[in-house]
Amino acid sequence: MSRLSLSKLCKMPFSIGIVVFLLFYNSNSAHAQQNLKLWYKQPARNWNEALPVGNGRIGAMVFGGVNEELIQLNEETLWSGGPANKNPNPDAYKYLPQVRKALENEDYKLAEELTKKIQGLFTESYEPLGDLMIRQELAGKPSAYRRELDISNAVSTTTFTSEGTEYSREVFISAPDQVMVVKLKAGKKGALNFTASTSSPLVFKNVAIANDQLAMKGQAPSHTDPNYLQTMEIPVVYNDPSQCKGMRFELRLKVKESDGEVTTDSAGVHVRNASEVVLLLSAATSFNGFDKCPDKDGKNETALAEQYLQPALAKSFDVLKTAHVKDYQHFFNRTSLVLNGNPVPDKAMDERLKDYTEGARDPGLEMLYFQFGRYLLISSSRPGGIPANLQGIWNSHVRPPWSSNFTTNINTQMNYWMVETANLSELHTPLLDMIGQLEKTGTETAKNYYRAKGWTLHHNTDIWATTNPVSGSPSWANWPMGGAWLCQHLWEHYQFTGDQEFLSKTAYPLMKSAAIFCLDWLIEDQNGKLVTSPSTTPENIFIDAKGYKGSVSVATTMDMAIIWDLFTNLIEASEKTGQDADFRKLLIEKRSKLFPMQIGKKGNLQEWYKDWEEAEPEHRHISHLFGLFPGRQISPLYTPTYAQAARRTMELRGDGGTGWSKGWKINTWARLLDGNHAYKLIREQLKLTGVEGTNYAKGGGTYPNLLDAHPPFQIDGNFGGTSGVTEMLLQSHDGFLNILAAIPDDWTTGEVKGLRARGGFEVDITWNKGQVSKLAVRSKLGGNCRIRVPNALKLEKKSLKPATGDNTNPFYKSFRASTDPTKGTGKPTFDFMTEAGKEYVLIGK
């Protein structure tokens, strides 16, 4: 780095001795970190103790058994079914006027019954690929056992001793080479004897295709009913002639290196008298896109599996591992976190979680949990692939919980809340790509179900881009705001990257089409306000004045907040692209007429358009707080009255809930700038669960392998927890970089490097007792940078290039046009112009 003259930048007579340096920086700077291992003294007893590895396409759960090692496998495109039926209920549109008439008459029971007629087919299910079982011949009881997952390099290792011989197994899944690599080693020559076999809960057969290679060929079901649906006599159907024939798949298991004897038959690959063996596993499916039948129009899965395998065979184990680690660390090392020095107790992870649950302090565990979320996203969401689903990429069930699909009334979005802030922007692209596919099927759903223009999506979807409302309770099934919510991710990606081409060619058209649907969906109420009708708030139930318990009404707070968010983002996008001035004017007019937020008699933010009681006051969803998080309509600094109502809502809703619900609440309390309450929920999120025969058997929290317990496992809780930590340390949605926005008292000292902020900024923060001791801001895009810090800092504008509203930073133009909210708060702000590619360092002495 070259350093510019300090005197040319600023003069800063700070009482606490702040110095600012301007430096050139490398945007790919790495922040390697130690003490990032999950380790255990015993093999996994069940799936919730196994360790996840993945490369975005292939996923595996490593159990670490001694005589029998089970590695459960997934491939991201292996789903049941085929292309979505775009009009499964041709009469659905006929009922919409009847529903609206019933709601106009406040006949909520009739409205609910009629709404059920505006439903369609279920989504399909994410399916398991199968199992790799390694049965090892050992004599004697093993000792010195250890299994671990090192998330600093994405490698799982199992070691133990048997009859004086040391054994080890190393497992990783390479993104550059698209294979899983398993290295088995014995400390004594010729002591390695095992059989590696493959099986699947789907239809399959094993075929020996060479002396050292096994192929498992199979097919997914034509249809799989959701696990919660108990009405079908045959819930898993193969080769249904009325549907697309199920997806084909193939797995290849090959001995790459061995100093022993190798033979293969349909029962598996047999290795005798070896000291070291390297196995390669490749996998592929016939998936050929969301709109093509995976059977008759599918890809050649055999050729693909061979295509992945052959190049890897030409490389040594060391070359494969080096490429894997380099690729993984390209993403992972961008961000590091130290909390109170990151102390690491000399205890296994399950023991640390138990102690933590019982009240022990373990800031190193909190740091590890933050980084584990980043590890999971790198392992389950890669450019060009499928987004992380409800279980990321890891699933062992043919009928997984909630079909392991993409649940778009919170869970899919939560998976990607942290992708930009935690410096993993490229991993956003699978979701952004899927939105483009959903627009195509969602346009048909809008037309067929509602006779509306634009596109819509309801509460869940799948790899086939299903968008229709499924069958079930309208409280979750008949909610058409999924598309409008997903459009927030298009805008956020632009806000963090400043990618004008992406905004103009991809984001803007998709956002506009979703807004066109909303314009068609909105109707005027008797007071001239625009409302949604019918309207639900996932997934809660109201009790009206007559005691009726229902879910269908008009203008729920969540609906109106999502539409406000979409219109606002699109208005700003139109300004930045310089297009659609007339449409922008229309959006501004319609936004001003949206039914406003209401404060109820308890001082809370109302969830419905009337101040009704809730059937479940501590419901796990907090849908009506969308405007606070992940939206930007509510802010303690700009809209304190609504923020106070949101706080009251959180108090009434309570801190209980499932694992992912707590993850949601961590982010919400952080947006309320209450770090201590957010931290309280982090501790509750990390409550040990799933350990049978103990006090830690049930409830939401965290399994021994650090995966989130809904229960059962849902990965959104992990991702939501990581997002919550970023929101506690840095916020940028309010028009400035809010440094240590919600820092809890328990994080006395710390350092975070590589967080990202809107406007193309990357931020490092070092703090002590809530005060910033060092702050570095790196500018990718240049332009104005505005900072809010806890310390009493001041910048003299005469010493810096003055900030103006006319510059190249795309974020600056979205600053809120209002009075400076920081006055009188004791949290000063300052702003200055930055140059792209330079770093600004502030040091407190």
N, C-alpha and C positions, 0 to 999 in steps of 0.2 A: 504494500500500500504506500502511495505517496501522500504526503500531508501538505495541505495548503496553509498559507499564513493565517494564523489565528487572528491577527489584528485586522485583517481584511474582512473577517466574518462578523465579529461583534465585540462590543465592550460590555462587560457584564459585572457591575458592582454588587454582586450578591453577598448578603450577609453570611450565607452558609458556604460561600466559596465554590460556585458552580463555574466550570470551564467548558466551553464548547469547542470541539474539534471537527473539522470537515475532512473526510477521508474518502478516497476511492475504495470501492469494495467489489468483491466477487459475489454475485447473487447466489452462487452455488456453494457458498462456504459451508463447511461441515462442522457439526458440534457432536462429536463422538462422546458417548457416555458409558460409564461402567456400572456394575451392580444391577444388571438387568436380566437376572435369571430367576425363573420359577423352578424350584427343585423340590424333590420328595424322596422319602426314605423307602417307599414301597410302590409297587405297580398300581396303576389305576384299577379300582374295583368296578367302575362303570364308566359310561360315556362322559359323565360330568366331572370326571377326574382325569380324563385323557387330555393330551396336549395338542392344540391345533397348529398345523403348518399349512401353508398354501402359497400359490404363485399367482393368484387372481383367477386362474382357470381350473386348476386341480387343487382339491383340498383333502387333507387327511387328519385323522385323530389318532395319535400315537399312544397306545396303552402302556407300553413299557413292561410287558410280561417277561418272565424269565424263560420257562420251558415253552411257553406259547406267547408269542408276540402278535398282538392284533393291531393292524393299522386299517382303520375304517376310511373308505375313499369316497370322494365326490368329484364330479365334473360339472362345471357351472351351467352347461347347456342341457343337461339331462333332465328333462321334464316330461310329464305325461302329456297326452293330447296333441293337438295341432292347431292351425290358425283359428282365430276366434270367429264364432258365428256373429256377424255384425248386426243381425236383426232377429234375435231369438224370440222376441215377443212382438209380433207385428201390430197388435192391437193396443200396445202400451200407451201410445200418444192420445188415444181417445179418452183416457181417464184423467189427464192433467186438468182440463177445464172443470171436471167434477170435483177434483180435490181442491182446487182453488175456490170453488163456490162454497164447499163445506167449510173451508177455513174463513172465508168472508163471513159466514154465519156462525163462526166460532164453535162449530160442531167437530171437535177434535177427534172424537171416536170414529165418526164416519170418514173423516179425512185419513185417519190411520188405516182403516180397512181398505179404502180405495187406493191408497199409496202402494199397498202390497201388490196391486195388480200391475204396477209399473216396475216389474222386476224381470230378471232373466236368469242366465246360467251362471254356475259357479266357475271360478278360475280353476286352472289345472294346478298340479302339485310338483314341487321340486323333489326329484327322486335320488336315492343313494346309488352310487355306482357299484359298490360292493366292498369286499374285505380282502386284504392281504394277510394271510396267516403264516407266520414263520414258526414251525414246530422244531425246537432245538433239542438235541439229545444231550442231556446233562446228568452227571452223577453227583449225588450229595446235595445238601441244602446250601443255597447260595448265601453269600455274605457280602459285606461292603457294597450293598446295593445303593444306587443313586440314579434317578432319572431327572432330566432337566430340559427346559426350553430356554435358550438364550435368545432374547428378542433383540439383542444388539446385532446378531448376524443371522437370525431366523433358522437356527439349527437345533434339532432335538437330539439328545444323547441319552443312552441308557448304558450303565456300566454295572458290573457285578463280578464276584469271584465264585468259582465252583471247583471244589477239589484242588485248590491251589492255583487254578488257572484263571487269569483275568479275561473277561469278555467285554466287548463293547459293540454298540449299534449306534450308528449316526444316520439321521434322516433329515433331508431337506428337499424342497421342491423348487426347482430352478425356473425362473421366468425367462431368462435368455435362452435356455435350452429346452424348456417346456417338457421336462421329465422330472419324476421323483427319483431321488438317488438314495439308496440304502447301502451303507457300508457296514459289514459285519467283520469283526476281528477277534482272534483268540491270541492270548499271550504265549501259547504253547503250540508248536508246529503240529499240524494235523489234527487239532482238537476241535475243529469246527465241523459239526455234522448237523444238517437240518434239511427240512423240506419246506419250500415256500409254495403255498397254494392260494388260489383265488376262488371267490364265490360271490354271489349276489342274491339279494332278496327278490330281484326281478327275474324274469325268464332269461336263462343263460345256458351256455355250454362251454366247457373248456376244451381246447384243442392244442395238442403238442405240435408246433410248427417247425421245430428244430430241436437238436439235442440239448440246447441250452435256452430254449425260448418257449413260452406258453402264451396262448391267446385266449382271452375270455370274450366271447361274443354274446350279445344279448339284445333285448328289446324292452322298451318302456311300455307302460299301459296306454291304451287309446284314451282312457279317462280314469282319473282317480278322484273320488269324492273327498271333500274336506273331512278331517278327522272328527269334527264335531257333529257331522251329519250322520244320524243313526237310522235313517228311514229306508235306505237302499239295501236290497237283499244281497246284491253283488256290488260292493263299493269300488272294487278295482277291476276294470274291464280291459281285456286284451283283444286286439284285432276285431273291434266292433265294426261291422260292415257299414254302419250308418255314419261312421266318423273316420277321420284320417287314421291310418294304421300307425301304431306307436313308433317312437323314435328308436333307431338302432344305435348300438354303442359297441365299442371294442376296446379292450384293455390288453396291453402287451407287457409281459414280464420277461426280462432278458438278463442272463448272467453276463455282465460286461467283463469282469476280471475275477479269476479264481485260480488258486494254486492247488485245488483239489480235483476230485472226480465229479463230473456233472452229467446227469441224465434227466430227461424230461418225459413225462407222460401226462395223461389227462388228470391225474391226481396231483400233479405239481412238478416243481423243479427240485430235484434231489441233489444235494451237495454232500460229499463225503471226504473226510481227511484233509480238510482245507485249514489254512491259517488266516486267510483274508479273502473276502468275497465282496464284490460290488455288484449290486442289482440295480437295473434301470427299469422304470415303469413309465409307460406312456399310455395315454387314453384319448379317445375321440368319440364324437357322436355324429349322427347324420344331420344335425340341425343346420338349416340353410337359410335362416331368417324367420322373422315373426310371421310372415305372410306366405310361407311355403310349407307344404306337407313334408314332414321329415322322412316319410317313407318314399313315396313315388317321386318327390322332387328333392330328396335329401342328398347331402354330400356323401362321398365314399369314405366312411369311417375307417375302413381297413387301410386305405391309402394314407389317410391323415395320421393314424396311429404309427404307421411305418415311417411317414415323413418326419414326425417328431423324434422318433427313436434313432434313426440312422446317423444323423449328424453328431448326436451325443456319444454314440459308440466310438467315434474317432477321437474322442478327447479323454485325457486321463482324469482320474477322480479329482486331483488337485486343481486341474484347469476348470473342471465343472464347478467345484466349490468356490474357487476364486471369483469366477464370473457371477455366480449366484450372490455371493456376499457383496460384491461391488454394486450390482444392480439394486439389491435391497437397500444397502446403506445410502445409495444415491437419494432415496426418499427419506429413510429413517433418520439419518444424521443431520438433517436440516434443523431439527429442534431438540433442545435439551432442557431439562428441568432439575433444579436442586432445591429441596425444601429442608431447611434446618440442617443442612450438611448431608442429607440423605443417609442417615445411619442405617446399617443393615444388620439386623440381629442374626446370629448364627443359628437360624432355625429354618426348618422346611416351610414351604408356603402354607400348607394346611395348618401348621402350628402357629404361624404368624397371623393368619386370618382368625384363628380361634382366640388368640391373645387380644387381637385388635377388637374383636366383637365384645370381649369382656372388659374393654376400656383402656387397653394399653395404647401408648403413643407409638406411632410408626410412620413418620413422614416419608421414609424411604418406600414404604408400601404404597402410599398415596401417589408418589412420583411414578412408581412402577405401573400403577393402575392407569395413570394418564398415558404413559408410553405404550402400554398394552393395547389401548384403544387404537393408537396409530398403527401398531404392529398388525392388528386384525384387519384394518382397512387396506393397508398395503398388500396383505395376503389374500384379500377377497374382492378387490375392485381395481382392475387394471385397464388402461386405455385400450379400446377396441373390444372389450369384453362385456359381460353382463353385470349390472349393478349388484351390490351386496344385497341379498334378500333378507328375509326375517331372521335367518340364522347365518347370515353372511355367505358362507359357501359350504358349511359343515352341517350335514344331516344324515341320520342313519335310518329314518323311517320311510316306508313306502307311503304311508298317510301321515305326514309330519304335522305337528301342531300348526293350525291355521294354514295348512298347505305349504308352509314355508314360502309364501308368496311375497309380493310387494304390497304391504298394507299402507295405503296412501292417505289415511286420515291422521297419521302422526309418525308411524314407525319407519317408513322408507325415508321420509324427510329427516328424521332424527339420525338415521345412519350417516347422513352427509352434512349435519350441522357443523362439524369440526373440520371438514375437508379443506376449507380455505384458511381458516384461522390457524390450524395446526400444520400449515405449510405443505399440503399434499394436493395442490390444485389440480394437477393432471388426473388424479384419481376421481375427480368429479365427472369426467367425460362419459363414463358408462351410463350414469344417470341422465346426463344432458342428452346423450344420444337416444336413450329410451323415450324421452319426452317427445322427440321428433316422430318416433313410431306411434306413440299414443295419440298424437295429433291426427294421424291418419285414421285409426280406428275410432277415435273419439269424435271425429267429424260425422261419421256414420251414426254413432250412438245419439249425438245431439239431434240429428235429423230424424232418425227413426223413432226415438223415444219421446221427443219433445217438439218436433217440427221447428227446431231452432237452428240458427246459423252458428258458425264457430265450432269449437270442440270442447268436450267435457270428459271427465273421468270420475268414477265413483270411488268407493272406499278401498278397493284393492285391484291389483292387476297381476299379470304373470308374464312369462317369456313371450307369450303370443299377443301381448298388448291388449288384453281384454279390458273393456271400458264400461260395459253395461252394469247397472245395479244388479247385484246377485239376489238370490232368494233369501229371505230372513227378516228379522226385525228391521223396520224402517229406521230405527235409532242408529243403525250403522249402514244398512244396505242402500238406502235412498238418500245419499248425500253426494251431490254432483259438483262439489268444490275441489276435488282432488287435482284436477288439471290446473285450476287457478293457483292453488298452493304450490304445485311443482314449478310453476313459472317463476316463483321467487328465486329458485336455484339458478335459473338462467340469468336473472338480474344480478344476483350475488356474485356469480362467477365473473361477470363483467366488472362489478365494483372492485373486486380484488385484483383483477388482471389488467383492466383497461384495454382489453382486446376489442378494438373498434370493428374489425371484420366480423368477429363472432357476434357482436351486438347487432350489426346491421343485417347480416345474412342468415343468422340462426336464431338468436334470442328474440329479436324484435318481431319477426313474423309469427313465431309461436305464441308470444305474449299477446300480440294483437288478436289472433284468432281466439284465444281463450277469453279475452276481454269482450269480443263480439258475442260469444256465447252468454257471458254475464249480462251484457246489455239486453239481449233477447230474453234472458231468464228473469230479470227484474221487472216488477210491475209497480204501479203506484197504489199506495194505500189511500184511505179516506182523507188523509191530511196532505196528500201530495208528495209524501216521502217514498223513495224507492225501496222496495222490500223484496226478499226472496220468498217464493211461495210455490210449493211446500218447502219447509226448512227444518233441518234437524241439527243437533249439536252432538257430535260423536262423543260418547255413546251413551248419553245421559237421558234420564226420564224426568219429566215435570209432573207436578200435581196441580191441576187447575183449580179455580175457585169452587167448582162443584165436586172436587175430590177425584176427578178422573186422572188416571196415570197414563200419560201418553208421551210421544216423542215428536209428533208432526205438528208444527205450527208455522209461523212466518218470521222472517228477519231475525234469526238467531244471531247472537253477537259474533260468533265465529264466522258465519257467512259474510256478514257485513264488513268485518275486519279484513278478511281475505280479499274481498272485492276492492276495498279501499287500498289495500297494499298493492294489488295488481294494477289498478288505475294509476296510482301514484308513481309506481315504477315505470309504467308505460309512458306516462306524461314526461318524465325525465328522460326516458330513452328516446322519445320523439324529439325532444330538444337537442339531445346529443347527436342524433343522426341527421337532424335537419330535415325531417320528412313528416308528412301527415299533419300539417298544421291544423287543418279543419277537424281531423279526427281527435287531435289533442284538445282542441277547444271543446269538442263534444264530451270527452272524458272529464274535463275540468267541470263542466256544467253538471254532468251526471253525478260526479263525486260529491258535489255540494248538496245533492238531494238525497244521498244515502241516509237511511234510517240511522240515527246517531246512537252512540253508546249510552247506556242508562245506568244510573246508580240506584241500587235498591234500598229498601227500608233498613237493612242491616248494615248499610254503608259499603256494601260489596258491589262489584261490577256484575250487573245482571247477565245471566246466561241466555235468557229468553227475552222476547220483546215485552213480555209482561213479568211482573215481579212475583213469579211463582215459587213455591217451595220445591225442593229437589227430593225425589224418591230416595236418593242415596247421597246425603250431604257430603260424604267423604269419597265421592266417586274418583276413580283413578285418573280419568281424563280431566284436563283443565283447558278445554278447547276454547272457552271464551276469553282466555288470556293471550290469544294469538297476537293481538295488537301490541302486547308487551314483549313477548318472545315467541316465535322468531321474528315477529314484525317490528315496526318502528313507530307505530301510531301512538303508543303510550310511553312516556318517559318521566322518571322522577324529576328531571331537570326542566323539561318543556311543558309537561302536562301533569303537574303534581297532584291535582285533584283526582284524575283518573288513576294515577299511580297509587295513590292511597287506597282507592277502591279496589285496585288489583291486590294490594297487600292484604286488605281485609278479606278478600276472596280466598287468598292463600291461607290465611289464619283459620277461616271457617272450613276449608277443604282438608286441612290437617297435613301432617307429614307422613302419614301412612301410604300404603300403595305397593304395587308390584315393583320389580326392579327397574323396568324402563320408566315407570311413572316417577320414581324418585329421580332418575336422570333428568327428566323434563323439569322437575321442580328445582333441581340444582341450578339450571340455567335461568329459571324464572326469578329465583331469589337473587341471583347474581345481577340480573337486569334491574332489580329493585335496589341494587347497591348494598345489599345486606350480606356481606361475606361470611359472617359468623353463622347465619342460618343456612347458607349454602354449604358451608363446611359441615354443619351438623348432619345434613342429608348425605354428604359424601361418606361420613362415618356409617350412616345407616345403610347406604348402598353397599358398603363393603362388609356387611354382616354375613358371616359364614352360614351357608345353608347346604342342604342336600346330603348331609352326612347321616346315614341311617343309624338308628340305635343310639343317638345322642340327642342333646338338646338343640342340635342344629339341623334337624331333619327337614323342616318345612318353611314355607314363606318365601317372600321375595328377598333378594340380596345377591350374594356372589357364591358360586360354586367353588370347590377347592382348586379348580384350574383357572380361576379368575373370570370365567365366563358368567354373564349375567343370568340370574334366576328370575324369570317372570313371576313364579315358575310356570311352565318349564322354561328351558333356555330360549332367550331371545337376545340377539346381538345388539339391538338398538340401545339397551341399557348401558352396555360398554361404551358405545359411541357417544351416547348422551352424556355419560360421565366425563369423558375426555373433553367434550365441548364445554361442559360446565366449568372445568378448570380454566380453559382459555378465556371464558367470559369473566371469570373472577380476576384474571390477571390483566386483561386488555379488552376494551370494547371500542368500537369505531362506528357504530350505527348512528350515533347522535350528531355526527358532523365534525368530530375531532377524535384524536386518539386519547382515550380515557385510561391512563396508566394506573395499574393496581386498583381498578374500578371497584372491586369487592374483595379486597384482601382480608382474610380472616386473622384474628389475633393469634391463632395457633401457628401460623406460618411466620414465625418471628423474623427469620432471615431466609433469603432465597435468591435464586438467579434463574431466569428463563431466557433462552436464546432461540431466535428464529421464529417467533410468532409473526403471523401476517395480519395486516390491517387493510381496510378498504382504502382505496387510493393508491395501491401499489407500494405500500410501506412494509418493511420488515423490521421487527423491533426486538431488542434485547433489554432486559431489565434486571438490575441488581438492587436488592432492597434490604433494609435493616429496620426492624420495629416500625413497619409501615411507611418508612421514608425511602425515597429513591436515592441510592448512593451512586448509581451509574445508569445511564440510559443511552442506548444507541439506536438511531433511526436510519435505516437505509432506504433510499428512494429509488424505485424502479422506473417511475413515470415522470418524475420531476413535478414542479408545481408547488402549490401551497401546502404546508403541513401545519396543522393546528393541534396543540397538545394540551391536555389537562392532567396535571400532576398533583400528588398529595403535598409536596413541599411548597414552601412560599417562594417560588421562582419568578423571575421577571426577565423579559427580554426587551431591550431598547430597540424600537423599530429603526431608529436612525443608523444602527450598527448592522442591520441586515437589509437585504433587498426586500422592500415592503411587499406584503401579501396583497394580492388583488383578486377580484372575481374573474379576471380575464386571463386564464392561463391554461396549460395543457392538462392539468390534473383532472380526470373525469369525476373524481369524488368531490372535489372542491365545489363544483357547480351544484351539487346536491345538498350543500349545507342548508340547514333550516333557516329560513328568513324570519328571524325573531330576535328578541333581545338576548344578549349574552346570558345564558342560564347559570353561569358560574359565579356571577357577582353575589357577594355576601355568603358564599358557601365555604370560604376558606380553601377552595381548590382552584388555584389560579390557572389560567390558560395563557398561552402565547402562540403566535403563528408567524411563520417565516417562509420564504420561498426556498425550495430545494431544487437541485439539479439532478437529473436522472443519472444513476450510476454512482452516486456519492453517499457517504455515510456521515451522520452528524452524531457526535458523542458528547454527552453531558456528564460531568463528573462532580459529585459532591464531596467536598473535603471536610 
